[in-house]
Amino acid sequence: MANLRDIRTRISAIKTTRQVTSAMKMVSAARLKKAQDDVDHIRPYTTRLIGIINDMVSAYPDIKINYTFPGRGDKVVLWVVASNRGLCGAFNSNVVKTVQSLLRTDLKDDYRKGNVEIRVLGKQAWKMLRSRNIAPHVLEEGQLVDPTFARISMLADEMIDEYDLGILKKSIVIYNEFINAAVQEVQVQQFLPISIPEVKRDKPISEYILEPNRQTIVDTLMPKTLRSLFYQVVLESIASEHGARMTSMHKATDNATDLIRELQLSYNKARQSNITNELIEITSGAEALKR
């Protein structure tokens, strides 16, 4: 009977775990809907901002675009965007592996000279990097709790100021891009200097009325575009986190159900075996009494 008690205890524990994973799956699914809506709203906005700049450059080649030239400093800022919580599969570990690969390849010389400053958005990536003997310089976690544009743009403004002051050489952002609920792709995106793709047109753009002048408009749009792009990165990462957690908890719930089914079968077999042994003992005792 001790074996039966052990199996019953395991079944009870796994059922409790299944309730937790199922609840986490439903919570992540609800949060994913809002996060996905945020991503769907900001993508056309940032695309249109860059499109306006492209149109103006193609129409007026004399326009000078700020933040597209290499920085005058030596520092390389590496922003790692992850999550504050775990239980989301390989969401955080994939980002950390990409950071390690980048430090061994493209940023090898800068990292060896001590010119790379790693800034982390999310406690889980901070812990993983430290466990791999990589010391991040900055940890930000509150912005993921309430990811408003005003709070996130402050992080972008810090990099913009360092670029303007001649401290920064370049800035790179590593994050998970949201594809769908089941797929997230790690992206390595150079934030500063920004690369604006050129669009060649046969005729100048005429649908814009430019006031006060085209250079002032571009100078005003560029910081806004950078802030919006960084905000989009954070929103993409948050949506990816909820999608990864929902998928992970769905798999965990299914695995718990399969394990309970197997344990229930083992319990029934053990119980049937005990009943058979008891019947044999009773029958043997009755035969012995007859003799």
RAQUIZI-V191415 format. One record per helix or strand of 3 or more residues. SS is the DSSP state (h for helix, s for strand). FROM is the first residue (numbers start at 1). TO is the last residue. If there is no record, write none. Layout:
ss;from;to
SS;FROM;TO
SS;FROM;TO
This chain:
ss;from;to
h;2;59
s;75;81
h;91;104
h;108;113
s;116;121
h;123;131
s;138;140
h;142;145
h;149;164
s;168;180
s;183;192
h;214;290
